[in-house]
């Protein structure tokens, strides 16, 4: 293993790797947002992220000749994707609660709301 997470790359492979990670993070954000839009509970976000992490693991193998099954890399992918999917879920849920129940709640941050007094 030449690097901590990936082998050394050429310029083009680095760009492709960046694009794949960007698409993965965007997909995680959108899956969290989609779960919130359907008024689903948070465990569905975790289930979506588990599947997305498996897809990212496959892309690492197919495009960059990474290991087929690696628990270490899967956990790293899962944690990073879960951060983005949770952020997408919380931002959308906060907007839903504040906009749909404006007489009950007010926004305290992008990720939370509180009851109006």
Secondary structure, DSSP 8 states (H G I E B T S, - for coil): --SSSS----HHHHHHHHHHHHHHHHHHHHHHHHHHHTT--HHHHHHHHHHHHHHHHHHHHHHH---SS-HHHHHHHHHHHHHHHHHHHHHHHHHHHHHHTTTTEEEEETTEEEE--
